[in-house]
Each structure stands twice: as C-alpha cells, then as structure tokens.
C-alpha cells in the first residue's frame, strides 16, 4: 500500500487543531484521502462478507434435510434476514463504494473528491451503522422479519428486532446518501481539462448514474424506515390496517427504493467490466456511446418497474399491465450492454487473465439471471413463482453472478494499482473456476426446486415435496461448501500477494485509461501535474500512435504526439500488450524503449522529479472530526431503538458538537500545501 511522509511540522496545542500524522493507525483514523477511504471500505466489506457467509451456512445446513430441526424458526428467520441485509447493504453496496472512492478521482484526473471530510464521514457512518446492526446479537434482538421488512408483520414481531432493522438501515442510508452527493459533485466539477462527458471512462459514467439513483432512492426508504420505527417503537399506526394504516404503503415505498437498489448494486460492476474487457481484448470498447446511454436508460427506467414485486398484492389490473410492460422495456438497455461486451471481445486478441475470466463470468451469469427475471414481466408467471425458490435463484444470479463476479474482476484488475503487486494468476484461476462451479451448484438447482413448489422464507423443507426437491437442496448445500473453499483460496492469494507478491510495475495490463498513468501504488497526490485529456482512451493514445493507413505503431521513448517538445520519461514498466488487436501487426514487440510514452511537459509522466521543486500541491487536511461526529450515531441509534430519551438527547448533542468541531477546525499548521518530494511509496 502507498504510504506518505509529511514534512516536519509544528503541532498546535489547540483542542481543535487538525492532526498532522499521515502514517499508521492514526493516519487511517484521521484520513481524508480518497484512496485510504476506499481501502478501509474494502477491508470492512471482507469482515462483513464473512458474517454474511456464516448466516448463509445456517440457512443451507437447515435446508439440507427435510423436516430438519437443526435450528428453530426464530434462529432461521434471523439468519436469512441478517444474510440479506449484510450482502445487500454491507457487502455489495460498500464494495462498489470502495471502487468509487479509489478510482473516480484517478479516472477523471483529480487529486481527491470534492468534499474529502464528507467522504470520511460517509465511511465512518457506514461502519458504525453496520456495527450497530450487528450489535443486535448482544441484545438477542437480531432482525427477523426479512431484509424486505414487510408490514404489518414487521410491526407486530415482539421485541426490538425490527427496531434494530429500521435504525441500522437508516444510519447506513445516511452514509450512502452523503457519499452520493460527494461523488456526483466530484464527477460534474472536478474533471481534468479536456475530460468531456463523452470522454469519461464507462466506469465513471456508471458511477454517476449509480449515485443519482442513490440520491433519489434513499430518501424514499428513509421515510419508510422512519415510519416503521415509529410503528415498532413509539406506537404510531402508519402500517396498521386495524387503525386505518396501510401495509401496502410499505411495499410501495420499499420497492420504489428496492428496485433501483438492484441497479445501484449492478451498475458499478457493469462499469468495471467495461474497463476490463477492452484492456484484455486489446481493442476499444464496442459501442461506447450506446453503452453510456444504456446505463442512463437503466437508471431512469429502474424507477418505473417496482410494482412487479407486488403483482400478488392489490395493485389492480391496469397497474399489472403497465409494470409488466416496463419490466420488458428495461431488458432492452441491458441487452445492449451484453451485446456490446460480446462484440468488444469479438475479433480481439483476448487474454484470459483472472480479471478477464471473472468479467466473462459476469456477462454469462448475469445473462442467465436476466432471462429468468424478464419472465416476471408475465404477470401470471410472476404470481405463481413469487413466493418460491425460483425468485431466490433469479436474484442471486443477478446479484451474485452479476455484481459480485464483476466486482471481484475489479479486485484482480486494480490490485496492482493499489499495491504495486500482482495477485497470483494460478491461484486466481483456481478461485474463478471453483467460484463459478460453486455458484451454479448452489443457485442453479433452486430454479428447479422453485418450479416444483418449494416455498421461500420457510425454516423447514416440507417432506411432502418429495426426493427431487430434497436432492436439489442438498446440491445447493454442497455448492455453498465449494464457494467456501473458493473464498478461502482468494483470501490466501490476497494475503500472500500483499506480503510477497510479484512486483507489477506501473502498467501491468497495457491499460487504456488515466488511472494507469500514475505510478503503482498510487502516490498521495495522484497526479503531480493534472493531465490534459485529448482522447477517450487517453493513456492508450499516449502510448500508441496511429499511421495514416490505420496501423497502430508504438511511440518511441521520449517522442511526443502533442504539440509540445519531447520530454524525458521517468521510470516506466515494460508493456507487454500490442495495441488495437484489429490493427497491430504480430511482429511489433512493445518493450521498455516504447513510451508509456507520449508524455508531454504538462504532466511529467507521473514523475515527481520532473515537477518544479518549488511547486507545492495543496491536499486535503486530515481530520478526526468525521470519526468523532459519526460515533454519535451509536447512542442516538440505541435511543431510537429502545425509546430512551436520554440516549436520544446524548446522541443528538454528540452529533451537534461534532458538527461544530468540524466547522471550527483550523488548517493544520504548516500543512496547507503538500510537497511532492515528501512522497514515498
């Protein structure tokens, strides 16, 4: 990992002075560096993924035998609720946020996000929200009404279980909402000179759409959770039909958030795959413009399909027809993306690295999930299958086979960018094949058991369903065992590569976009000079020149394709790729004397020695106040959960004090500028 050493500074004795430490644990606690925040998101996700996996083992162990009594109904309900909440809100969403944090500034040529302290605030709020949710274990009040929290069931369960659900998700939602504002502002306002909208990498586009979805969807679920918490804790009657409440209102509010949530989870993975596939196909992304507008269309139409989750409720025939049609329509932009990924590979010189394998797996598994999902546009089919394991199979093929395959592809692809080392490719391929086999063995049979009538959300597998359904459940349990082995392979590969992995060099994949112009691991300042963007695949264009006959030729070391004079190039890594596969002759070998290369006097090639020694770069100051402020959510959360006014007042005061400390915090002494010479990798 990249570390930084700040110039010696004089510490202020003021209580409100900013911390000056940039290394070690204190550096992470006070950091406002988008890269460190992305790394902290990643490690948090690994921990929550473990707990979500344990919950899945409880589910599959219980369903491995008919009429099983391994766990009782209460424990089972808690396990499948906590599994869903963890995987959706504490794994897939924050893993996407980890990539947003690390990559967005790098891909648009910025040094950090627009609001660095707000960025730290969003991470600590997410972490405290997740810890608050899991603290329900110590109070024997684990949420047990399903991740969907359907009222009036959720309002009538005795105990504080669903209060933890409502408050915990509310805190996590605040984190995502603040992050959405930050990333939207960053993308719209902090792009490098020349980085027009239609030159932005597809990942940045998908990030922009995702964060607009968060911006508009999260307030809806926030209102619903506020009402649910009122019903569960404070005796309000929003969802109680006996006193004039409307339980269908919860369904409308939840799924008006819940279906855009599907695309909030899948679009970041689509963006990553759109970066990985062109790199390892050695050709530009096919249909860039269509891919961008398809992503925007998915985000827009995603708000108009929520009621297909409610075809068995009283939405009426006109509503069923309308939402059945919109469910069909949203398959069109998704299909455009799938065809464009296939055509990106078509005719390319494809290298099946582990990252590429996971991207291909994403396209394949997501296609299967999409085909099973579009059948729910047929209202009678949806009504018949809605409470069966067919649905469980469908959404796991979309979110596991889709989102997680794509995000894991990004881990293998960007690991060198973050660490300067390579993950072991042999172990990576073992990880992929066991992951693919285990995934299909787990969720493929659920299609059949669902068609044969196995109900979901039940703690006991009915014996009358017969031996076929039992066999399918046993196959699914065996699949979870394979997935566990696959996860352990990845974890071993990850840890050993961190410690003693092969050095990657700065550009191990012969990549195309701006983030790979910087040294690996990424320096604290990202870019020593902000680059000027002249093309969509800017880094690729800087490495290769195209002749009049369309043949791509490597640019000699020190040559310039710009209007500026040739400049010396700093240390560069060997590039093993060969440019556009459709145009590059096989006899062209790209070596160290080929420019990583088209480096102009504007950006110094990421070489700090080429920068003006007298030039200091302003970077965001570290701060403890986001962490201090976010800790106030814990007493406030318990106060709202247990109807404790003292804790509510304490939490509110804590948050207010933290906010004023944040506002009044002065600049760190002597640290309003950052000296590039102080950076060490």
Secondary structure, 3 states (H helix, E strand, C coil): CCEECCCCCCCCCCCCCCCCCCCHHHHHHHCCCHHHHHHHHHHHHHHHHHHHHHHHHHHHHHCCCCCCCCCCHHHHHHHHHHHHHHHHHHHHHHHHHHHHHHHHHHHHCCCCCCCHHHHHHHHHHHHHHHHHHHHHHCCCCCCCCCCCCCCCHHHHCCCCHHHHHHHHHHHHHHHHHHHHHHHHHHHHHCCCCCCCHHHCCHHHHHHHHHHHHHHHHHHHHHHHHHHHHHHHHHCCCCCCHHHCCCHHHHHHHHHHHHHHHHHHHHHHHHHHHHHHHHHHHCCCCCCHHHHHHHHHHHHHHHHHCHHHHCCCCCCHHHHHHHHHHHHHHHHHHHHHHHHHHHHHHCCCCCCCCHHHHHHHHHHHHHHHHHHHHHHHHCHHHHHHHCCEHHHHHHHHHHHHHHHHHHHHHHHHHHHHHHHCEECCHHHHHHHHHHHHHHHHHHHHHHHHHHHCCCECCCCCCCHHHCHHHHHHHHHHHHHHHHHHHHHHHHHHHHHHHHHHCEECCCCCCCCCCHHHHCCCCCCCCCCCCCCCCCCCCHHHHHHEEECCCCCEEECECCCCCCCCCCCCCCCCCCCCCCCCCCCCCCCCCCCCCECCCCCCCCCHHHCHHHCCCCCEECCCCCCCHHHHHHCHHHHHHHHHHHCCHHHHHHHHHHHHHHHHHHHHCCCCCCCCCEEHHHEEC
